[in-house]
Amino acid sequence: MTFQMRREGSRFVVDFGPIQIPSAMATELEGEFQRQALAVLAKIDFHGDLHIGRLPTGVYGYVFEPDGFPPPDDGQGQPQLTVHDHTNIMRTLMERPLPVVRQFVAAQKQGEGKPPKPPWDEVLEAILKVLGPPASLQRTIGTALQFGKSIEGQPLPRSAKTAVERVNKQINAASDIDNLINTLKRAQGADDGTVEGLGTGLRIAQQILEDGRQTIYSPDFGFYQNFGDSGPVVVYSVAKEDAKGAVGGAVAGGIAGSVAGGVGAGPGAVTGAIAGGAGASAAEALGELMDWLF
């Protein structure tokens, strides 16, 4: 049974899947879920983009579905990723990083010394293999792997390479996450649109940092407590690689789409940005932890 309550500006949906709810209980539940949703909003710095479970854009509420829903597509059968997907991937890794670390340490031969920073795709594959995430997140990570590998090594025109290198220098020069977000905003204002995907990458990188500001990019998040006083430094190190991965992924995805036959033909800048950011930040986070442990 599904019932909905509409109000100006927002739509709340509660989906009970196969559970049959008596109609007499619906009104009581409607009020209770509204109370719960408003209580959540009261506790956070709400910017108008709260998704609990996987809901269509513009729909906010709860989804009672253990396997979630498949990633949305772009209307042409290509699965797409969202900024919140990126946060979920990173949060899953950061909440249980040690089993993934052990996966890479076990692959080292005795006497080889300190384990190297793992490749991005192997980190995402290890999350799938070792952590056993929910089916919805498995699909999300699978999509990130598919898109990331499809644009990896994508040849870039000289102008695109120069633009990405210039942005990367600006990212490296930022002093903290707030300054990094402002750097990305200024770069968006300066973008003249001549490099396919660059503006999208800057925008998505900013949104990724903002979406994770209270969790994966907060020094108070549990993962960073492992590093003691160096926690804020690690936060920023991961965030910088995330932003660079997002920008590079967007440009590669945008150019791949153009080469394949126009907008929508290839992976696309948005999904390329999210896949690139997720891969780069996951590898950096795990690499930082491995450096600290070994």
C-alpha positions in Angstrom: 0.0 0.0 0.0 1.2 3.5 -0.8 -0.2 6.7 0.4 0.9 10.2 -0.3 0.6 13.6 1.3 1.1 16.7 -0.9 2.0 20.2 0.3 3.2 23.2 -1.6 6.9 22.8 -2.3 7.4 19.2 -1.1 6.0 15.8 -1.6 6.3 13.0 1.0 5.9 9.3 0.1 5.8 6.2 2.3 6.1 2.9 0.4 5.4 -0.2 2.4 6.1 -2.6 -0.5 4.3 -5.9 0.0 3.1 -5.0 3.5 -0.7 -4.5 3.5 -1.7 -1.5 5.7 -5.4 -1.3 6.9 -7.0 2.0 5.6 -8.1 2.8 9.2 -4.4 3.0 10.2 -3.3 5.1 7.2 -4.3 8.5 8.7 -2.5 7.8 12.0 0.6 6.7 10.1 0.5 9.7 7.9 0.7 12.0 10.8 3.4 10.0 12.5 5.6 9.9 9.5 5.2 13.6 8.9 6.2 14.2 12.5 9.3 12.0 12.1 10.3 13.7 8.9 10.0 17.2 10.4 12.0 16.1 13.4 14.8 15.0 11.1 14.8 18.3 9.3 14.9 20.2 12.6 18.1 18.4 13.6 20.1 19.2 10.4 21.2 22.1 8.4 18.6 21.5 5.7 19.3 22.8 2.2 16.4 21.2 0.4 18.0 18.0 -0.7 17.3 15.3 1.9 16.8 11.7 0.5 16.2 8.8 2.8 16.5 5.8 0.6 16.4 6.3 -3.2 13.6 8.6 -4.3 13.0 10.4 -7.5 14.4 14.0 -7.7 12.1 16.3 -5.9 10.5 13.6 -3.7 11.5 13.5 -0.1 10.5 10.8 2.4 11.1 7.2 3.4 11.4 4.0 1.3 10.7 0.6 3.0 12.5 -1.5 0.4 15.6 -3.5 1.5 17.0 -3.7 -2.0 16.2 -0.1 -2.9 15.5 0.9 -6.5 17.8 0.7 -9.5 19.8 3.8 -10.5 17.7 6.2 -12.5 18.6 6.4 -16.2 18.9 9.3 -18.6 15.9 8.3 -20.7 18.1 6.4 -23.1 18.7 3.3 -20.9 21.9 4.5 -19.4 22.0 4.4 -15.5 23.0 7.6 -13.9 24.6 8.4 -10.5 23.7 11.2 -8.0 25.8 13.2 -5.6 24.2 11.3 -2.7 25.3 8.0 -4.3 28.9 9.2 -4.0 28.4 10.1 -0.3 26.9 6.6 0.3 29.8 4.9 -1.3 32.3 6.8 0.8 30.3 6.5 4.0 30.1 2.7 3.5 33.9 2.5 3.1 34.7 4.8 6.0 32.4 3.1 8.4 34.2 -0.3 7.9 37.6 0.4 6.3 39.7 -2.3 8.1 38.3 -5.4 6.2 39.1 -3.6 2.9 42.6 -2.7 4.2 43.2 -6.4 5.1 42.1 -7.3 1.6 45.0 -5.3 0.1 47.5 -6.2 2.8 46.8 -9.9 2.3 47.7 -9.5 -1.4 51.2 -8.3 -0.5 54.0 -10.8 -0.6 56.0 -11.2 2.5 58.9 -8.7 2.6 57.5 -6.4 0.0 57.3 -3.6 2.6 54.6 -0.9 2.9 51.5 -1.6 0.8 51.2 0.9 -2.1 48.1 3.2 -2.5 45.5 0.9 -4.1 44.0 1.6 -7.5 40.5 3.2 -7.4 38.7 0.4 -9.2 40.2 -2.2 -6.9 39.0 -0.3 -3.9 35.4 -0.1 -5.2 35.6 -3.8 -6.1 36.8 -4.6 -2.6 33.9 -2.8 -1.1 31.6 -5.0 -3.1 33.5 -8.2 -2.2 34.3 -7.6 1.4 31.7 -5.3 2.9 28.6 -6.9 1.2 26.6 -3.6 0.9 22.9 -3.6 0.2 21.8 -4.5 -3.3 20.9 -0.9 -4.1 24.5 0.2 -3.2 25.9 -2.7 -5.1 24.2 -1.5 -8.2 25.5 2.0 -7.5 29.1 0.9 -7.1 28.7 -1.3 -10.2 27.6 1.7 -12.2 30.5 3.8 -10.9 32.9 1.0 -11.9 31.4 0.6 -15.4 31.4 4.4 -16.1 34.8 5.0 -14.5 36.5 2.2 -16.6 34.7 3.4 -19.7 36.3 6.9 -19.5 39.6 5.9 -18.0 42.4 6.8 -20.4 40.0 8.8 -22.5 42.2 10.9 -24.8 41.8 14.6 -24.1 42.5 17.5 -26.4 45.4 19.7 -25.4 42.9 22.5 -24.4 41.1 20.1 -22.1 44.3 18.8 -20.5 45.5 22.4 -19.9 42.1 23.4 -18.3 42.1 20.4 -16.0 45.7 21.0 -14.9 44.9 24.6 -14.2 41.9 23.7 -12.0 43.9 21.0 -10.2 46.5 23.7 -9.3 43.7 25.9 -7.9 42.3 22.9 -5.9 45.8 22.1 -4.5 46.2 25.8 -3.5 43.0 25.9 -1.4 43.6 26.0 2.4 40.6 24.0 3.7 37.3 22.6 2.6 35.4 25.9 2.8 38.1 27.6 0.8 38.0 24.7 -1.7 34.3 25.1 -2.1 34.7 28.8 -2.8 37.6 28.0 -5.2 35.2 25.7 -7.2 32.5 28.4 -7.2 35.0 31.0 -8.6 36.2 28.6 -11.2 32.6 28.0 -12.3 32.2 31.8 -12.7 35.4 31.9 -14.8 34.5 28.9 -17.0 33.7 30.1 -20.6 32.2 26.7 -21.6 34.8 25.9 -24.3 35.9 22.7 -22.6 33.3 20.0 -22.7 32.3 18.9 -19.2 34.5 21.3 -17.2 31.7 23.5 -15.8 29.7 20.4 -14.9 32.7 18.9 -13.1 33.3 22.0 -11.1 29.6 22.1 -10.1 29.4 18.4 -9.2 32.7 18.6 -7.2 31.2 21.5 -5.2 27.9 19.6 -4.6 29.9 16.5 -3.5 31.8 18.4 -0.9 28.6 20.2 0.3 26.6 16.9 0.5 29.3 15.2 2.6 30.2 18.3 4.7 28.4 16.9 7.8 29.5 13.3 7.4 32.4 12.1 5.1 34.0 15.5 5.1 33.6 16.4 8.8 36.6 16.0 11.1 34.2 14.6 13.6 33.3 11.7 11.4 34.4 8.4 13.0 36.8 7.5 10.2 39.0 10.6 10.9 39.2 9.9 14.6 41.8 7.2 13.7 44.3 9.9 12.8 44.2 11.9 16.0 45.2 15.5 15.6 45.9 14.9 11.9 42.3 14.2 11.2 41.5 17.6 9.6 44.5 17.2 7.3 43.3 13.9 6.1 39.8 15.3 5.6 41.2 17.9 3.3 43.6 15.5 1.5 40.6 13.2 0.6 38.5 16.2 -0.4 41.1 17.5 -2.8 41.5 14.2 -4.6 37.7 13.9 -4.7 37.3 17.3 -6.4 40.1 16.6 -8.9 38.6 13.2 -9.7 35.2 14.8 -10.2 36.6 17.4 -12.6 38.7 15.0 -14.6 35.9 12.5 -14.7 33.4 15.1 -16.0 35.7 16.3 -18.7 36.5 12.7 -19.8 32.8 11.7 -19.7 31.7 14.8 -21.5 34.2 14.4 -24.3 33.4 10.7 -24.5 29.8 11.6 -25.0 30.6 14.1 -27.8 32.9 11.6 -29.6 30.2 8.9 -29.4 27.7 11.1 -31.1 26.5 14.1 -29.0 24.9 14.8 -25.7 23.6 11.6 -24.1 25.5 9.3 -26.4 28.4 8.5 -24.0 28.6 8.2 -20.2 28.2 12.0 -19.8 29.8 14.6 -17.6 27.6 14.3 -14.5 28.0 10.5 -14.1 31.6 10.8 -15.1 32.2 13.4 -12.4 30.5 11.3 -9.7 32.3 8.1 -10.7 35.6 9.9 -10.9 35.2 11.6 -7.6 34.1 8.4 -5.8 37.0 6.4 -7.2 39.6 9.0 -6.4 38.4 9.8 -2.9 37.9 6.1 -2.0 41.5 5.3 -3.1 42.8 8.4 -1.2 40.9 7.6 2.0 42.1 4.0 2.1 45.6 5.0 1.1 45.8 7.5 4.0 44.6 4.8 6.4 47.1 2.3 5.1 49.9 4.9 5.5 48.9 5.6 9.1 48.6 1.9 9.9 51.9 0.8 8.3 
